[in-house]
Amino acid sequence: MRVGLVGFGRTGRSVASVVLGTPEMSLAWVLRRTSRLEHRSVAEILGDDSGAPCQIYSISEFSAEQLLDQMPVDVIIDFSSEEGLSYYGAAAAARGVAIVSAVSHYSESKQRELARLALGTRVLWSPNITLGVNFLMLASQTLQRIAPELDVHVIEEHFREKASVSGTAQRIAESLCLGPDKVHVIRAGGIIGVHEVLFGFPAQTVRLRHEAISRDAFGNGAVFAAQHLVNHPAGLYRLEDLLIPYFALDVPLTTQHARATNDWRRRVAKRLRGLAQRVEGRSTRDKAPALTAPPPTRVALELPDVFEHASAFDDVLVEDAVEISLH
């Protein structure tokens, strides 16, 4: 997957480092507003030994159309500001390039622009793109549904110089239908970011807390979003949308299990299609006599409990394992 990164501040550099260290991804370019560091090697600046050829460019050197045509990417990850969208948004959407934005705040007009771009490509906006914070939001919404009468407060902590309430805290509060008076702000030292949701029960207290220890957490979330977003249709997404399927505890989580499950489904479906053709008398491949039964029919499978591999199912005589009931 080819990635273009917009923004190369403290967080942007951490994101670039995570992308460079992800085998399934290649960092095609980094885009900055200024010409400082222009044409410098990203790997060299970050002290990365991979030898990746990615360079830094400024918005004054290319139009977005030129950049995407000369150095095409599959996804743009944006850690800049809301102005960046005006530069690359339309060009990306026209080329079907997915957009992952972790810009902390967009004006209402920019949010409408995100929605327009989502008509032509996949767009994800998450003010805090760490997996932990987005899990916290989903878990908080779940607990609020279980006990809707609780006292709920959001507490956010950041470094001393951060002036406004964090976009993440506002997003958490909105997701829980809480007003601004329920959001409490702490500014101290060099805290990277702490968000906590406090639930006050009559006889107990639940605190869901997320703390960013390193800015690499934002890179990990952005990589997760990019890898999952490219398989979705055009539309406007939040990171929570990509996490929700993982809350289905009866669904295999690992890629290996998922592939095994899909392999079983394909093999079973193929055999049952063949059986259905015989039931309807349409099978001509093996010249087997047609099975007949008046409709409607109900088919119940009675198969051995365990197969070591999905391929072992190919050796089962489906006709012997199927009971056709006339109901």
DATAKA-V962956 format. One line per field, one symbol per residue. ss: DSSP state (a for helix, b for strand, c for the rest). phi: phi as a letter, one per 20 degrees, with the letter a starting at -180 (. if undefined). burial: + if it has 16 or more other ideal C-beta (glycine too) atoms within 10 Angstrom, else -. Layout:
ss=???
phi=???
burial=???
This chain:
ss=cbbbbbcccaaaaaaaaaaacccccbbbbbbbccccccccbaaaaaccccccccbbbbcccccaaaaaaaccccbbbbccccaaaaaaaaaaaacccbbbbccccccaaaaaaaaaaccccbbbbcccccaaaaaaaaaaaaaaaaccccbbbbbbbbccccccccaaaaaaaaaccccaaabbbbbccccccbbbbbbbccccbbbbbbbccccaaaaaaaaaaaaaacccccbbbcaaaaaaaaacccccccaaaaaaaaaaaaaaaaaaaaaaaaacccccccccccccccccbbbbbccccccccaaaaaaccaaaabbbbbc
phi=.ecdddobfffgfffgffffeegfcceeacdcfeefmfmffffffemeefmgefcecdffecfffffffecfcebdddcdcffffffdgfffffdmefcdddffbcfffffffgfffffdbeccccgceffffffgffffffffffcfefeccdcccbfgffeefffffffffffdldegfedddccbldgfrcccdddeefcacdcdccceebffgffffffgfffeffedfgrdcdfgfeeggfeefeegeefffffffffgfffffffffffffffemdfcfdlfffecaffeccdcecdgfccfcfffffeefggeeddddec
burial=+-++++++--++++++++++-+--+++++++++---+----++--+-+---+-++++-+--+-+--++----++++++++-+-++-+++++++---++++++++-+---+--++--++--++++++++++++++++++-++-++-------+++++++------+++++++++-++-+---++-------+++++++++--------+-+-+--+++++++++++++++------++++++++-----------------------++--+--++-+++---+-------+------------------+--+--+-+---+-----
